[in-house]
Amino acid sequence: MAATPLTDAELAQALTGLPGWTVQNGKLTAAFKADRAAVPALYAAVAAAEDEADHHAEIRILYGTIGFALTTHDAGDAITARDTAMATRLTALATEHGARPAGQ
């Protein structure tokens, strides 16, 4: 069964529980800052979580910043509950590795 895109209201509600996450160019996005030395371990934890969920983010790493962009391919690259669940997991992993939202 294909994932269902979130409605605007559902997405707005989900964003209230995802500090630092926004929608940009149709993707659920966030960036986190960490000590550069912590980024490889954070990335390894993210990769494991993505594989476990069989749901992968676009990831950009630049110095001590790691950025994520999420959509669900099976839903026509729309944002679904799979993306908000992964965003929640990525936020938890970032926090565990001493990262904070880049805007803070």
Summary of the structure (lengths in Angstrom):
residues: 104
radius of gyration: 13.1
end to end distance: 38.5
largest distance: 40.5
contacts: 304
relative contact order: 0.27
helix: 44%
strand: 26%
